[in-house]
Amino acid sequence: MPQRSTEDETMMEHTTISLTPEAALKAYDGVNLIGGARKTSAATLAVTNPATGKTLGRAAAADAAETDAAVAAAKAAFRGWADLPARDRGKRVAAAGRALGAEAETIARLLAMETGKALRTECRGELTVAADLLEFYGGLGSELKGETVPYNPRMLTMTTREPLGVVAAILPWNVPLVLMMLKIAPALVAGNTVVVKASEEAPFATLQAAEIVAGFLPEGVLNVVCGTGVECGAALTAHPDVAKITFTGSEAAGEIVYAAGAKRIVPVSLELGGKSPMIVCADANLDRVVAGAISGMRFTRQGQSCTDASRIYVHADLMEAFMARIGEELSTLVIGDPLDEATDVGTIISARQKATIDRFVALAEETEGAQVIRSGALPTDPALSPDLFMQPTLIAGLPEDHPCVTDEIFGPVAVVQSWTDYDDVIARANDSRYGLAATVWTTNIATALDATARLEAGYVQVNQNLTIQPNVSYGGFGRSGLGKEASLEAMVEHFTRKKTIVMSFDA
Ligand code: NAD
């Protein structure tokens, strides 16, 4: 059989879609991206700019029929895409990464407008990582290797890796572009076609970035639907032509998505919540600890990160110095207009999310012996709506079974607990239904090695709190999820199936 074209130069030279954020808001108003075209949805949902409180635009509210059209487009595109040489698929994905990099500034602005995250501290970096993920996976096409297995000298026994088919990729709002690329880049390079379900709260940057990527792919290989979880998301997870579901979002929705996958017996990857411990030993370097707690808590993302170091266990000897130093540092963060270059911290995504965070803080305030410390000044600019801005908040002195200690708050609120006994603090750190990430801070190598072995989390770091790296697998234990993202392993294990082939030499 002749090999399919190895390179389509026209595709590789595809001109990118240069749109200002304002033009993008018009272009993507009320649309899904289906079969390579923007398709106006029959219904829409308002999307608010959380910093101003004003309506930014309208997201498509895809129903079951529109979702079905996206799956049908992905299904129709599957065979042709899967049959392309894997390296060529990779080259297109890498080229899309470079094109996304060239458009990064405008998309970062759009992202800041819809999520309330600060442009300088968050959104630009998100675009850099998103483009890098496409380039990283784009280079891995030839790594979709099988094995040969010693079995019988008169037989050739081997395994191959095949794409699964149509992948449904469901996204949350907090880091939509990085999370989209963590799913679509390995899925596409492995030969799958994809339907992305954008977050109804932050759909526009997702659509713009996806349209750039789709421009490097045959029609229908990458589609995006927007809408609610209960209508669009549920239609996607129940769809008989969806061969794999990859979901990032809340624990509650993750359970429903997992059940929908179980009903049809299709593989499901879940990246859910977390309540990650940060253990600070008495011998730790306090400068690194304070900087690590601020970056680990993602205070510049308003604490809206699954990996938040949101339970900080500080040795009693360092507690007073730690509280003083971190309070001082947090008070220097500028809270304000996400688009302003001076701003470090933007807004909470929505009134619903803010109300949830406020409920947790109120519970702490009602607790005897608890200290609630807010740092920094709220913005006074009359152009901004004050509703969703929030100061970085530390809560100390809570009992270990308090909801602020046990549950994910997903806001700029960290609990700080004191400890004296090492075995006890390891036990407290592990006493959680989650197991996404953990860090330990010590200058003693034996303590570091012991803690990394005993901490029950999928991503454990020592003396640092880095975010996701493209080549390092990432994923939680327990109710933080199932499966890994990032790395070659994620592409091979989660976006392909293994076929075993046994051939006799005796014909
Ligand atoms: P969410 O669960 O409300 O929504 C996530 C996505 O799922 C949205 O697109 C939503 O429309 C969709 N959805 C909701 N119900 C659905 C259903 N029944 N069927 C199909 N789809 C459905 O989460 P969110 O509020 O957007 O995001 C915040 C959550 O995401 C937090 O809990 C956070 O920890 C988690 N998160 C986890 C990671 C990780 O890597 N572990 C990363 C980022 C965010």
Residues whose N, C-alpha, C, O or C-beta is under 5 A from the ligand:
A	BS01	NAD	I170 L171 P172 W173 K197 A198 S199 E200 G227 T228 G229 V230 G233 A234 T248 G249 S250 E251 A253 I256 E271 L272 G273 G274 C306 S480
